[in-house]
Amino acid sequence: MSGAIDGCVEFGTSFLLLFPHVQSVDDISQEDFEHYCLKPALEMRVVIKKQLCIIDPKEFDVPGKNTLLEVVYSR
């Protein structure tokens, strides 16, 4: 599961490039972070999971690997 979390963190962090002024959590509202960073990162992760299940169903379309994360953001 840590690979999925790492992937979401990497995507979410890359989306922060849309906000070059952000130096700390206080520099961006929770709503902006969720809308512009977290939600797109989670959507991209869903696409990657689906693609992996199509490419190699024996490896990725199994319980535990084909489930998606339930992410809750809090400061």
Residue, then its C-alpha position, 0 to 999 in steps of 0.5 A: m500500500s505504501g507505493a500507492i501512497d507514495g504515488c499520490v504524494e508525488f502527484g500531489t506535490s507536483f501539482l503544487l507547482l501551480f502555486p509557486h508562492v506556497q512555502s508552508v501549509d498556511d500559504i494555500s487554502q485546504e479547498d484549493f489544495e484539495h481541488y487543484c492538487l489532491k483530487p487530480a492526484l487521486e484521479m491519476r492514481v485511479v487511471i494508473k491502477k486501471q491500466l496496470c490491471i489491464i496490462d497484467p491482470k494476474e499481477f494487479d487485478v487481485p484483492g489488495k492491489n486493485t483496491l483504491l485508497e480512501v484519502v482524508y486530508s487534514r492539517 
